[in-house]
Amino acid sequence: MNSRFSTFEEIDNRLKIIDLQRQISIEHMRLAIRDAGANLLKKGLVYSIRPALTSLALSWTLKKIRQKIQRIEE
């Protein structure tokens, strides 16, 4: 992702969006973990862990994007 920002306001807005996306992915992961027990009985281990791992990967990716944007600011 190679974005150019013309104002600090644009950077702040983008960071807010990334933070909200991170919060959403964390909440998805929490819900997936909470529901994992029920899903484990219904569908098996693979199907219950997959959403949690997906959310974790998304959260990690968003964190890395945020770090890159912060480096651009410096």
Number of C-alpha atoms within 10 A of each C-alpha: 6 7 8 10 12 8 8 10 10 12 18 11 11 15 17 13 12 17 16 12 16 21 13 15 21 17 13 18 22 15 13 20 17 13 14 21 14 12 17 14 10 11 11 13 13 10 13 21 18 13 17 22 14 15 20 18 14 18 22 14 13 17 16 12 15 18 13 13 18 12 9 13 10 5
